[in-house]
Amino acid sequence: MNADEIAAGRARWQARYDAARKRDADFTTLSGMSVDPVYGPPEGVAYPGFERIGWPGEFPYTRGLYPTGYRGRTWTIRQFAGFGNARQTNERYKMILGAGGGGLSVAFDMPTLMGRDSDDPQALGEVGHCGVAIDSAADMEVLFDDIDLAGVTTSMTISGPAVPVFCMYLVAAERQGADLSTLDGTLQTDIFKEYIAQKEWLFDPEPHLRLIGDLMEYCAREIPRYKPLSVSGYHIREAGSTAAQELAYTLADGFGYVELGLSRGLDVNVFAPGLSFFFDSHVDFFEEIAKFRAARRIWARWLRDVYGATSEKALWLRFHTQTAGVSLTAQQPVNNVVRTAVEALAAVLGGTNSLHTNALDETLALPTDESAEIALRTQQVLMEETGVTNVADPLGGSWYLEALTDKIEAEAEEIFARIRQLGGEGPHQIGPMTSGILRGIEDGWFTSQIAEAAFVYQQALEKGEKKIVGVNTHTNTVAKDLEILRISHEVELEQRRVLAERKAERDDAAVKAAVTRMVEVSRTGENMIPAMLDAVRAEATLGEICDALRTEWGTYREPARF
């Protein structure tokens, strides 16, 4: 790019920056030195390839979605929490919000993630242990008691039974008197990553895609601010993938959902802004920053050039980040505070829109109040003390970082080509990327690729080529064992007791009729969300809704691979 083109770009950026709202804050260094809101090539100097870097707020958004960076708005501190029953988690949420958290992120227990009630035999011993137990809309009411759902953004990390759980959230908001059309938040819903990595599915892919398509249509029409689909790379990375694999598989899944929306006749400029992303931030500092920057660039280019999006917001890749749970160690767990801080800083320098920081004890148990507060304060120290919010994309133009960004992007493009090749050249019911993803799931291709990457890394650890402090190097310590949070078995007994009382008090005939009606709708082309909402309003439980659909659609069994 020549000097005149760079100067013209800077002028465009300056005009947009001047017109944008900025926070009322001190944008100087700790010593009082003034800093510019963005930096670029010196005036009058050409920079070949600068169009791939550009200016914040301009295509291809390598340097961020907004001309102001974090001067306009900082990232949302969204701490992931959930344990025990809804009342216990509600108290933790109030602690997080009272301590300065900006949004909530719900962790569900394993029975809920698998679409089972707390009294299901398969739930025995699991209720409330890895998240909060939610059996019905009544539990969701308790979960958000005295928390204004119309005034706080809420993210829910759940995929298989995401749609009925979302209906419970909507009914809880109704019962608060909220205008549902104004709700804002994110639902994970990403079933592709379940087959690829996390393995928490209910049905074959096609019925799940039916529900996801219905949800996309419903939210675009009825709840336009809500993001019904958060495409998750986090669990792919936690399963052992490389950074490039995480990026490529996640964006490929996103392209698959774009193809799903298009196959429903939806306008990409309307539904694409409702897609968001969820990435892992691992401990390799520069690689993670490069990954985030490459992600924005790839998404914008593909949405424009492949899927025909023309509106700016449809080209924006907005993402939440969680620091890497897999990087935490049981040995010398206090070191996890340092790891988490580095990972959080990488996410921020990569331009994340919201962030969860893991607690130091999460490799051992759910966080205590104290460790959860330390995790929250980690973000607040970054935001308030380090100056990282003063300049948009402060590392942009670094020779190393730009080369790494280009390299990760190139690796991702090679993977996209391979996925599309898996789908073959024939007709595609939804789209070529979707066809390739489904074939890759069926053939175990994704699983084998991630397993190979994890094996290579494990070998490097065992040979000492890669180091983890406290594990295979610097293992001596004076640290004492941590006090950890333990979930009492009484939580499960109480949850089952309350569930039995609610079932006894409800109108069983109304529940049966509503669930039957929902199944009847599933056999038509009608959108299932209104019928599912009626079942939830009648106090049908999550297990009853999911079991009815399992009976109708069957249960997915992963093919054996050797």
Secondary structure by P-SEA (a helix, b strand, c coil): ccaaaaaaaaaaaaaaaaaccccccccccccccccccccccccccccccccccccccccccccccccccccccccccccccccccaaaaaaaaaaaaaacccbbbbbbccccccccccccccccccccccbbbbccaaaaaaaacccccccbbbbbccccaaaaaaaaaaaaaaaaccccccccccccccaaaaaaccccccccaaaaaaaaaaaaaaaaccccccccccccaaaaaaacccaaaaaaaaaaaaaaaaaaaaaaccccccccccbbbbbbbccaaaaaaaaaaaaaaaaaaaaaccccccccccccccbbbbccccccccccccaaaaaaaaaaaaaaaaccccccccccccccccccaaaaaaaaaaaaaaacccccccccccccccaaaaaaaaaaaaaaaaaaaaaaaaaccccccccaaaaaaaaaaaaaaaaaaaaaaaaaaaaaaaacccccccccccccccccccbbbbbbaaaaaaaaaaaaaaaaaccaaaaaaaaaaaaaaaaccccaaaaaaaaaaacccaaaaaaaaaaabbbbbccccc
